[in-house]
Amino acid sequence: MSGLCCFSSSGLDISELQRIYAGHPNTKGLAALLEDSSVRTIFLGGLHASAAALFVSSFLRENKQTFVFVLGDLEEAGYFYHDLTQVNGDEHILFFPSSYRRAVKYGQKDAANEILRTEVLSRLQKGDPLCVVTYPEALAEKVVSQEVLMDKTLKLGVGEHVDTEFITEVLAGYGFEHVDYVYEPGQYAVRGSIIDVFSFASEYPYRIDFFGDEVDSIRTFEVENQLSKEKKQSIAIVPELTNAADKSGVSFFEFIPQETVLAMKDFLWVRERIQVVREEALSPQALAAYEGEKTELMNLELKLIDGAEFTVRALDFKRIEFGNKPTGTPQATLAFDTTVQPIFHKNFDLVSTSFTDYQKRGYTLYICTDSEKQAKRLKDIFEERGDHITFIPVNKTLHEGFTDNVLKSCFFTDHQIFDRFHKYNLRSDKARSGKVALTLKELSQFEPGDFVVHIDHGVGRFWRFGTHSEWKYYPGSD
């Protein structure tokens, strides 16, 4: 007997899952609790796998205020951020990482992470309603104050009249480096009526084109190929703020708006991790390893908060917890009934049995996948087996599938069915200069007469940057 597997060839856009979850009775319940000023602590119980992110996505769609989500560590925060941006896009959802590449105690700064941190602060200062995803190590570091950030921000808009010499003087005063080609944050270049500048608050550099003293256009562009990406009507140029934060740093909780809602899986875990970060960075072993060296560990007491300060600052905000259990007794609790996606290990006997059981109980099956081919592959497997299974493909994936027994819906992922590793992506992956930036940096250091190897013509001597016809070659080289 031939099998029948029904699915929509076009698939369902993942943003439609917001609409489905908007029908959950707890969506209106949470909205009412957040409007109630007498309720300061709320516990969301029973949210497993990616259920928390999907529920939040449906809620963010209707509620325009700032949320800060604090997950347990970098990886957990990365996957939570991935799920939120898959459903909502990344325009109003930002990631706030640690400014260090590894643990703070090693003192290795990461320029790409500093871009993301500065972007969050700049957007918060503008008053944009944001959803910020972060973790304890990032919150342990102090940030620059609102006043200092305002003083260190250069704002430009299309149509504005401003002298280009004034702009270059301000950039130099902010510590920006004057270069021939910008390839990393903190640099600017001038070519005729064009100023390129790489702000620490943007993952892409800006190209500002002047007509006389009027800002004619502003665009972001790719470092690798210099091609324009997006037009901007206004921008905020922010320098590297580490030194400013060292001198007048404040807790991140002093920077965010007072009406911000803090949401975390485990309040006590966050407090303990922040305390451990500080103690490890200030341990005699860590300080002795860098004794006599000028590193980022200098004056570290001024750069980090401790667990006690986190507790005091966090208690000023309305808080949501969505982990396994609440801290203390919450003033309100919303109960969910979700279960994690079963582990199948590519065993389609188990998959078929599970899916068939859900269908008999009246559940709707949604399969989230980043590839339409994967959805078709799953359909073909069911048909070849003779399974009568109906599912709705969703055109993007979540990190971990789950079942919501209230909505009678299964939101499963194909990478879990097929046992594939799922990697989250952060904007810092794109913001990182990497090999391309290194190449441009090396090119900018060439002097006329330096030996070079051309990919097509072999060994030659560098003359200057220009078109192919302008290259001069060193004869007799091999």
Summary of the structure (lengths in Angstrom):
residues: 478
radius of gyration: 26.3
end to end distance: 70.4
largest distance: 83.9
contacts: 1480
relative contact order: 0.16
helix: 37%
strand: 22%
